Amino acid sequence: MELNTVIFDMDGLLIDSEPIWQDAATEVFKGYGLNLTQEQMNSTTGLRTHEYVKWWFAYYRIGDAESANAEKKIIRYMLENIERKAKIMPGVPYIFDFFQKKNFKIGLASSSPQELIDLVTDLIGVTKFIQVSSSAEHLAYGKPHPLVYLDCAAKLGSDAYECICFEDSFNGMIAAKAARMKCVIVPHHTQMKEERWSAADLKLSSLQNFGELHFNLVNG
């Protein structure tokens, strides 16, 4: 089946927001006596906010009583700081232009809440290209479950086999592959050599590097 749909992740792929998410979590978690390592932070990248808050609160036996408040504080931090601190990732205008010229349906599937998706897509100037955005915030399952990708594809009227996804996180890659979609992974440069990316159909160092040859390889 020929590809006709592209679905993008957002955080870490289109905008360099992962450090801000980590700053937000670090600041909020400190109020509960938690100091996570970088490795611990990386292990929950791609999960929904309430999922990784509950995960670490359970791990350190803090309990659920304060998890909802911690989640709200993290989201508020993001909304207040992302415009000032985040930078658009290399190749974003290029990759949207690439698929628009192919008349692809274009969607976005993110673990972030919809209000943050709307803020970011407007900030980086891609709102006009995106026909559908799907947030996993209120879905039954978040990444690495495939539901947010399947939800986005359904809204676009696309079959899973017609979709190519772009991701930067391990949980996102697993979600895309579990949805039976093609997946191009663009990991953080510090994680490029990790073997776990072998599940992806293609690994690149930047969106800017994706060209016609890569498209033909994935579409074959």
N, C-alpha and C positions, 0 to 999 in steps of 0.2 A: 504494500500500500504506500503510495507516494505521500511524502510529508507536505502539509499545507498550513500547519499551525505551529507557532513558537510561543512558549510560555517561559517567562523569566522569573527567577527568584528576585528578591530586592536587596535585603541587607547583606553587605559584603560583596555583592555582585555588581549592582548598579550604583551603589553609594557606599562609601567607606564608613559605615556606621557601626561595625562590630566593636571598635575601640570605645565608642560612646556607650554602647550597650554594656560593655564591661565596666566602664567608669560608673555608670548608673547603678549596676549591681554591686560594685565594690563599695560605693558610698552608702547605699541602703543597707547592705549586709553588715557593714561595720557597726551599725546601730544595734545589731543583734549579736555582736561579738564574733562574726564570721570573717575570715580572711582567706579567700580562695586563691589557690595558685593559678598560674596561667594555663597549666595542663588541665586543671579542673574546669576552668572557664571554657576551654576549647571543647571539652567532652560534652557540653550541653548546648553548644552553638547550633542554631537551627530549630531548637525547641520553642514552643510558645512560652511567654513570660511566666504565666501561672504554673506551667509544668516544671520549668527549671527552678523556680522559687520553691515549689513544694518538694522537689527532689532534694535540694540542698537542705531545706528545713528538716526533712525527714532524716536525711543522712546524719545531720548534727543534732538530731533529737530536740529540735526546737518546737515542733508541732505545727498544726495548721491554724491555730488561733490568730496569728499575726500575718499569715501568708497573703491574704487578700489585701491588707494594708500595704505590705511590702511591694506587691505587684503594682498597685496604684501609684506608689512613690516612684517606681522605676519608669513607668509609662510617662508620668508627669515630667520626670527629668529628661526623657527623650524628646518630648514635644517642646520643651523649653530650650533645649540645647542643640538639637540636630541641625538647624539652619545655620547656626553660628560655627559649629565645629566640623560638620561632615563635608567631605569632598566627593564630587562625582568621580566614578571609576573610569580609567582609560578605556576608550573604545565605545562608550555608551551611545553617543550620537551615531557613530558608524554602524553599530550592530542593528539599531532600529531602522536606519536607512536601508541597510542590506536586506532585511526581511520585508520592509514596506515595498521595495522595488520588485520583490517576488510575489507581491499581492498576498502575503501570508496573513492569516488571522493572528492577532497578537494579544496575548494575555499575560497576567502577572499573578503568581501564586506565592503568598508570603505568610509567615507565622506572625507577623506584626499585626496589630489592630488596624482596622480600616482607616481610622482618623490619621494614623501615622503614614499609612500607604498613600493617602490622598495628599498629605503634606509633602512627602518625599518626591512623588512623581511630578508634582507641580514644581517643586524646587529644582529638580534636575531637567525639567523641560520635556518630559516624555508623555505627559497625560494625553496629548492629542493623538498619540500612536496606539495607546492601549484601549482595546475594545472592551475588555473585561478584566476586572481585578478581583481576586478571591482571597479573603483573609481566613486563616485557620482559627482565628480567635474564638469563634462561637460554633465551630464544627465539632462533631463528636470526637474526632481524633485529629491531632496535629502531626507534623513530620516527626519521625520517619514513616508514619502511615501515609499512604498515597492519596488520602481523601481530598486534600486541598487541590492537588493536581487534577484529579478526576472531576472535582467540582468546577474548576476553571474550564476544563475541556468541554464539559456538558453545557456550560453557559455559552461557550463559543460555537456549540453545535458540531464539535469535532470528536472523532473516534480517537482513543488513546494511541493507536498505531499511526495516526497522522500527525502526532505531536513530537516536536523536539524541544527539550527543556535545557535551560542554562542554570547551573547551580555553582555555589562555592563551598558548601558545607557537606560533611559526610551524611548527616541526617537528611539533608535535602536530596542528595544523590540517591540514597536508598529509597526515598519517597517517590522520586521520578521513575526509577527502575521498577519499583513495585507496582507503579501505575501502568507498566508495560510501554513506557515512552522512551525515546532516545534521550540520552543525557550527555551534555557537554559540561565537564567540570572545570572550573577556573579557581583553583585553590589559592589561598594566601601564599605569597612567595616563600614563607618559612615552612610551608607544608607540602611544597611541590613534589618532593622526592618520596613521600610516603606511599607505601604499596597499596594502601586501602583504596586508592582512586582507581584501581584496575577494573572495578565494576562499571565504570563509566564507559560510554562509547568513544569518548574523545577527551583528552586532557590538554588544556591550553594555559599559558601564563597570562594571557590578557584577552579580553573580548576583541581587541583590535586585531588580533592575529587570526581570527576566524575568516576564512575566505572561501572562494568557490570550490577549491579542491577539498577542503574540509567538509563543506556541505555535501558534495558528491559522495564522499566516503561514508558519511553518516546516513545519507539517503539511499545508499546502495542496498 
